[in-house]
Amino acid sequence: MAIPIPNRPVVDGEQLAVHRFGKGAAALVAAADIHGVAFESCARGRFWRKLTGWFRGEQSPAAPVTEAVVPPGTYLILKSIPGALRQQYGLEDDEGVVFALRSDPGGKIIGVLQCNNGAEIRLQDLREAQRLEVLSLALAEGTFAGCAEPQIR
């Protein structure tokens, strides 16, 4: 049985990042949620304690990360795109994209980013911590009434 992941809707101007939950399923979260945890650990002097604990096999509870629900039709900017991905899809360093939902060959609903040149990039194909910015929810208005919709991985 899967553990439910807390979620909330995105807002215009929000900074997002790709995060992998559980078995590697990619989702979008607030960039501060994943980047702030690492900086906070180092700033408080916990880095060495966590590192040595890891080598001893100790597990520390992970900081809770809330998934950011992005409705289809949301305009985003995919930022600092890695060279291999730029070359594969014919993209610039930063690229305007639109979030959409698709069915994969197995019938599972997946999140994709539609590029201006017609290319579609699966969220799963983006690297951990890849940054995005929410430009506009204009096309997405009324798509989700709340966060009760099934979450996409």
N, C-alpha and C positions, 0 to 999 in steps of 0.2 A: 504494500500500500504506500503510495507516494505521500510525502509530508507536504501539506499545502504551503505555498510560499506567499507571504503577505504582499499585497500589491496596492497600487494607487494610480490614478490617471496622471499623465504628463501635463505640463503647462508650457505655454509659449515661452521661448527663450531659455528653457531648461537645458543644462549640460548633461548629457547621458554618456554611458560607457557600456560596452559589451561585457557581460559577466557570465560565467558558466556555473550553473547550479547542478548539484547532484552528480549525475552520470555524464556530465559534459554538455547538457542542454544549454544553448545560448539564449540569453534574454538581455533586455536593456534595463539598466538601473541608473539611479542618479550617480554621476561621476564622483561626487563627494562621498557617497557611501562606500565605494571601494578604495578610493585614493586616500581619504581621510583616515581610514583604519590603519593603513600602513604607516602614515606619518605620525599618527598618535602613538603607536606602539614604540616607534623609535624615539620620539620626543620624551616619553616618560621613562626611558631607560629599560624598557622591557625586551628590547631586541635580543640581547645576549641570553637572557633567561628563556625566551621562547625558542631561540636557536638551539641551545643546549638541551632543552626539554624535548625538542623534536628529535634530536639524535638519541635520546634515551627512550623514545617511543611514546612520550607523553602527548596527549591530545588536549589542546585548549579549546574551549567552546568558541565557535566562530561568531563574530559580530553579526547580528541580524542584518540582512540586506533585503530591502524592499524592491520588488520588481516594479518597473515603470511601465504601465499599460499604454501602448501607443496605438491609437485607433487607425484603421486603414484610411489612407488619404492624407495623412499627416506629412507636411513638408519638413525635411531634415537636411542638415549639412553633414556629410560624412567627412571627418577631418583627418588630416595627416595620414592619408592612405599610403600603405606600404608599397614600395616599388613593384613588387611582383603582382600585387592586386591591380595596381594602376595599369601595368602592361597587359595583364590578362584581359581586363575589361575596357581598355582604352580610356582611362580616367585621368583627371588632373590631381594635384595634391589634395585639394578639397573639392568635393563634388555635391551638388544639390541632388537630392533623391526624394522619392515618395515611398512611404511605407505601405506595403500591401500584404495580403494573405494569399497563399497558394496551397494546393494539395500536392504532396510528394507522390512518387509512384506507389507507395504503400498506403496511400489514403490519409496520411497524417497531415494536419494543417500546419504550415510553417510560415514564418515571417520572412519577407524578402524586401529588398530595397530596389526600387525601379530607378534606373539612371536615365538621364536625358537622351543618351545615345541608344536607348532600348535595352541595354543590358540589365539583367536582374541578378542581384547578389543575395544569397541566403544569409540570414544572420549567423547561422552555424559556420559559415565560411570566413567570418571576420575573426580577427585575433582578439584574445582577452584584452580588455581595457581599451579597445578601439573607441575613439571619441566621436560623438555625434552631438549636434545641437538642434533643438526643436525650433524650427522657423515659424511654422504656422499650423494651427489645427483647422484652418478655414474649410478645407474639403472634408474634414473628418467630423464636423459639427453634427451631433445627433447620432453618430455611429454607435457609441456605447453610452447607455444611460448611466452606467457606473462601472464598478470593477467586477461585477458578477459574471461577465463573459468568460468562457474558457480561455486559459492562458496558452499562448503559443510558444513553442520551443523550436 
